[in-house]
């Protein structure tokens, strides 16, 4: 199996995968979703966003969706992206890896209070 | 940060990235400019874009991008050459100028080279010869008398209807080279009443090698003379000596040479160790206690060479020259 370019998965790419788990989004929608799910701590700029999208496309973790039947002309010009099955697996494994880290941190009593 | 400034900053990204995502990036910027109003937000947006630019550039250059959309393929036929336009952009003027300059220079160099004389090397300096040269050299090699006789015999048998000796094929008798020797020396006899002549001994011949193309190649090396005849000559070892006359009646039998020799026609002694190899003729003559060893070479009019005289008084060597006896 060829080695993925996104290994280990960068934080921006992981956030993009998470943002696409519920629905297909265009670039600006992904940026807003990432900002929202990180409570405003991560705002993806155009360069980072589209470089990460290109990497995810190359690895087959997301794909571009044809939205020609979209309601408005502005939406038709935008590119929408969808999470693939492989992308969902990668996102799940990355989340499990982070969960294991959390478990380790919990046993080490690093994390306290309402975070855990 | 205005859209124009960011568009200029996007020039730092790879062309493939811009081709793929420039419009999306500018649209995203417009959306953020529209949504993030106020000085502080605008300042934060400018800072975000600068940080994003620094962080995203390396990744943008690491990525691979799909090739430009291919030109709609023209219908191609199997085996037929076709051209496809790889670049839609017209050629730049500099490219046209450089290409034209290089082409003109190459053409001028070609014309200059072709105007010069071309050296002709008739032979390989390493000594290698072409196949044609090898064949011509082989054809020009002198034939031994045996080979000539064999060739003549074959030619004679192949043309039994002809009377007399008319070699045909590869060995031919050139009518321009008529032998002046006596008819009996030609050693061709015919059976009385018989239509087919009997080949007794090959006639004195001049071998003319006829090439396959019909051209006749004749060189001195290809002309063989039969030494069966009477020969006269003389030798003198030193200037004070008188001329010692010679008279020989030689009889050639293949590569062997027999006959007699002596100071004149009436005083003859048998020769021995006679040998004919190509143009070389050698034989010995014993007269009393003197032994004459002849080493001759058949040249223009007859055998020329040296004779070594060994006697109880010593050994002397002299030049000797023969001509056909009349």
Contacts between the chains, C-beta under 8 A, distances in Angstrom:
chain1	res1	chain2	res2	distance
A	27	B	24	5.2
A	27	B	25	7.9
A	27	B	27	7.5
A	27	B	28	5.1
A	28	B	27	7.2
A	28	B	28	4.9
A	28	B	31	4.5
A	28	B	32	7.6
A	31	B	28	6.6
A	31	B	32	7.9
A	43	B	48	5.6
A	44	B	52	7.5
A	45	B	48	5.4
A	45	B	49	5.5
A	45	B	51	7.0
A	45	B	52	2.4
A	45	B	53	7.2
A	45	B	55	8.0
A	45	B	56	6.7
A	46	B	6	7.9
A	46	B	21	7.6
A	46	B	24	7.5
A	46	B	25	3.6
A	46	B	26	7.9
A	46	B	28	4.9
A	46	B	29	6.2
A	46	B	49	7.5
A	46	B	52	6.7
A	46	B	56	7.9
A	47	B	13	7.0
A	47	B	25	7.2
A	47	B	52	4.7
A	47	B	53	5.6
A	47	B	55	7.3
A	47	B	56	2.9
A	47	B	57	6.9
A	47	B	60	6.5
A	48	B	52	5.1
A	48	B	55	5.9
A	48	B	56	4.5
A	48	B	59	7.6
A	49	B	28	7.1
A	50	B	17	7.3
A	50	B	20	7.8
A	50	B	21	4.1
A	50	B	24	6.2
A	50	B	25	6.0
A	50	B	56	8.0
A	51	B	17	7.4
A	51	B	56	4.8
A	51	B	59	4.3
A	51	B	60	4.8
A	51	B	63	6.2
A	52	B	59	7.5
A	53	B	21	7.8
A	54	B	17	7.3
A	54	B	20	7.1
A	54	B	21	7.4
A	54	B	60	7.8
A	54	B	63	4.8
A	54	B	65	6.8
A	55	B	59	7.2
A	55	B	63	5.9
A	58	B	63	7.0
A	58	B	64	6.4
A	77	B	27	7.8
A	78	B	24	7.7
A	78	B	27	7.1
A	79	B	24	6.2
